């Protein structure tokens, strides 16, 4: 399972714009690189990244092989109520990885 780092503010006020950040440790191999023996490294990329806040999708990104290793996402959402911020990404082989953080709204 890829390592990830997510950053969601611990608290926010109703209506406040909060920054959400996610870093996914992933090689994002494009199929054009070679290992030390000269063998082509097969394609190994994340194809989809989705973020949902309190069950509603707020961001969906379709990734392509040209993206560098360890994709980083930063975006804003409006805090409306306390709820989970769920992250899901799908590898090209169908592996689905998730991570989650709670956003407390006062």
C-alpha positions as CSV (number, residue, x, y, z in Angstrom):
1,X,0.0,0.0,0.0
2,X,1.4,3.4,-0.9
3,X,2.3,5.7,1.9
4,X,0.4,9.0,2.0
5,X,0.4,12.2,3.9
6,X,-2.8,14.2,4.2
7,X,-3.3,17.6,5.9
8,X,-6.7,18.8,7.0
9,X,-7.1,21.6,9.5
10,X,-8.1,20.4,13.0
11,X,-10.8,23.0,13.3
12,X,-12.6,25.5,11.0
13,X,-15.5,27.9,11.3
14,X,-18.7,27.5,9.3
15,X,-18.3,28.9,5.8
16,X,-14.5,29.2,6.1
17,X,-12.3,28.2,3.1
18,X,-9.8,25.5,4.3
19,X,-6.8,24.2,2.5
20,X,-6.7,20.4,2.0
21,X,-3.3,18.8,1.1
22,X,-2.5,15.3,0.1
23,X,0.9,13.7,-0.9
24,X,0.9,10.2,-2.2
25,X,4.3,8.4,-2.2
26,X,4.1,6.5,-5.5
27,X,6.7,5.9,-8.3
28,X,4.3,6.9,-11.2
29,X,6.4,4.8,-13.6
30,X,5.5,5.8,-17.2
31,X,6.9,2.7,-19.0
32,X,9.8,4.6,-20.6
33,X,12.4,4.1,-17.9
34,X,14.9,1.3,-17.6
35,X,16.3,-0.5,-14.6
36,X,20.0,-1.2,-14.0
37,X,20.0,-4.2,-16.2
38,X,18.5,-2.3,-19.2
39,X,15.0,-3.8,-18.8
40,X,12.0,-1.5,-19.3
41,X,10.2,-0.7,-16.0
42,X,6.5,-1.4,-16.6
43,X,3.8,1.3,-16.3
44,X,2.8,1.7,-12.7
45,X,0.6,4.8,-12.2
46,X,-2.3,6.1,-10.2
47,X,-5.2,6.7,-12.6
48,X,-7.8,8.4,-10.4
49,X,-7.7,10.5,-7.2
50,X,-11.0,11.4,-5.5
51,X,-11.7,13.5,-2.4
52,X,-15.0,13.5,-0.6
53,X,-16.1,15.8,2.3
54,X,-18.9,14.4,4.5
55,X,-19.9,11.9,1.8
56,X,-20.0,14.4,-1.1
57,X,-17.4,14.3,-3.8
58,X,-15.4,17.7,-3.9
59,X,-12.5,16.8,-6.2
60,X,-11.9,14.2,-8.9
61,X,-8.6,14.0,-10.9
62,X,-7.7,11.6,-13.7
63,X,-3.9,11.2,-13.8
64,X,-1.8,10.4,-16.8
65,X,1.7,8.7,-17.2
66,X,3.4,12.1,-17.7
67,X,2.9,13.1,-14.0
68,X,6.0,13.0,-11.8
69,X,6.5,10.6,-8.9
70,X,4.8,11.3,-5.5
71,X,1.8,13.4,-6.7
72,X,0.9,16.3,-4.5
73,X,-2.6,17.9,-4.4
74,X,-3.6,21.1,-2.7
75,X,-7.1,22.6,-3.0
76,X,-9.6,24.5,-0.9
77,X,-13.1,23.5,0.2
78,X,-15.8,25.3,2.2
79,X,-16.3,24.0,5.7
80,X,-20.0,23.5,6.3
81,X,-20.2,21.0,9.1
82,X,-18.1,18.5,11.0
83,X,-17.4,15.4,8.9
84,X,-14.8,13.2,7.4
85,X,-12.6,14.2,4.4
86,X,-12.0,10.9,2.6
87,X,-9.3,10.4,0.0
88,X,-9.4,7.5,-2.5
89,X,-6.9,6.7,-5.3
90,X,-6.9,3.9,-7.8
91,X,-3.8,2.3,-9.3
92,X,-3.9,1.2,-13.0
93,X,-4.0,-2.5,-11.8
94,X,-7.3,-1.7,-9.9
95,X,-5.8,-1.4,-6.4
96,X,-7.8,1.1,-4.4
97,X,-6.2,2.9,-1.5
98,X,-8.0,5.1,1.0
99,X,-7.1,7.6,3.7
100,X,-9.3,9.8,5.9
101,X,-9.2,12.7,8.3
102,X,-11.9,14.5,10.3
103,X,-12.7,18.2,9.8
104,X,-14.2,19.7,13.0
105,X,-16.4,22.7,12.2
106,X,-17.5,25.0,15.1
